[in-house]
Amino acid sequence: MNYILFDGTVRNQLLPFTYTRPVADIRVGILTLREKWEQHLGFTTTTITEDYLSDKYPMVEMEQNILINASFIPSPNLVNLIKGLAENQAVFYEDEPLAFFSNEEQEVDFDTFEVIQYTYDDILRIAHTWDIFKLNGEAIQKDFDLLTEGRNSQSIPENTVAFNKENIFIEEGAKLPLCSLNAENGPIYIGKNAEVMEGAMIRGPFALCENATLKMSAKIYGPTTIGPHSKVGGEVNNSVIFGYSNKGHDGFLGNSVIGEWCNLGADTNNSNLKNNYAEVRLWDYETEGFAKTGLQFCGLMMGDHSKCGINTMFNTGTVVGVSSNIFGSGFPRNFVPSFSWGGSAGVTTYLTKKAFEVAKVVMSRRDIDFTEVDAKILEHVFEETSQWRRS
């Protein structure tokens, strides 16, 4: 069977992260949504997404296909139901198509399908940007169970202090001398060739993904995920860093989501609680206004390739778009459009020529090429977001 992941109706609610990737490639827990589905299904997947992303994330259609809404996190009940789908059958969750069986070039009309309502109470869905950190603890536990079942962890070093050792899993090649691992409130997963430097203190749920580094004396409160090839120091609480991003120095990051290829300068801090303890509102790209989150704690959402200088301060509920460069004293606005250059005193347009020069250098340091396909995606984002830079 050929499995295809599609973005569904929530794609715009997950901007700025879905400007540069399909919904399927959002990381929550240890794995991306795509990686979770592929682990459960036992097959690779392709993607139906925005046209401008399709060169990097192509869709492969065969004679028979099952299409899956990528915003849903797989569970055993859901996977079994999807694997058992037959022609002209669809699974719905409330009014949302969750998965359906389709023949090649078939015109999909759900009025002609046999609809199966999903009634289990194990649904987890990433429908808003803040769901990424809000649901991260449950997602880490699910991924931990999935990845470690029937496997043995690497031994915990003698000089590392560990609480609830059976809830700690260390992959091959990981280094963690002289640190503290407290898995009493949730699992701790240390990925392949990852490093936890001396004096770091971790409270689960926590995931340090492959080739990521936790710097000396870092303080990590779960549920937190540090994605592959990222380097993180200072204090972090209930946050998700997708991968290839750095927060190498002291400073606080809380209830936040950071995309790929980002860098937070030394002593960058974000607020995750308003002074009046009121509900946090967050920029909504669809309504072009600030929407209620229902949360008292909500920090920074930063899209791919964005950077900030030393001593940067982000207010509660700040959204920074793709490829922006923030610096200077004072708090920048709660919404910083993509390709912005500046800070609280005002911003100008960060031209793609300059942004691409930086991206090439940054990515080459990790032996990854900045391709023409990458450039075309960012050029599209630059044009699509121009309206907010003008205003």
Secondary structure, 3 states (H helix, E strand, C coil): CEEEEECHHHHHHHCCHHHCCCHHHCECCCCEHHHHHHHHHCCCEEEECCHHHCCCCCCCCCCEEEEEECCECCCHHHHHHHHCCCCCEEEEECCEEEEEEEECCCCCCHHHCEEEECCCCCCCECCCCCHHHHCHHHHHHHHHHHHHCCCCCCCCCCCCEEECHHHEEECCCCECCCCEEECCCCCEEECCCCEECCCCEEECCEEECCCCEECCCCEEECCEEECCCCEECCEEECCEEEECCEECCCCEEECCEEEECCEECCCCEECCECCCCCCCEEEECCCCEEEECCCCECCEEECCCCEECCCCEECCCEEECCCCEECCCCCCCCEECCCEEEECCEEEECCHHHHHHHHHHHHHCCCCCCCHHHHHHHHHHHHHCHHHHHC
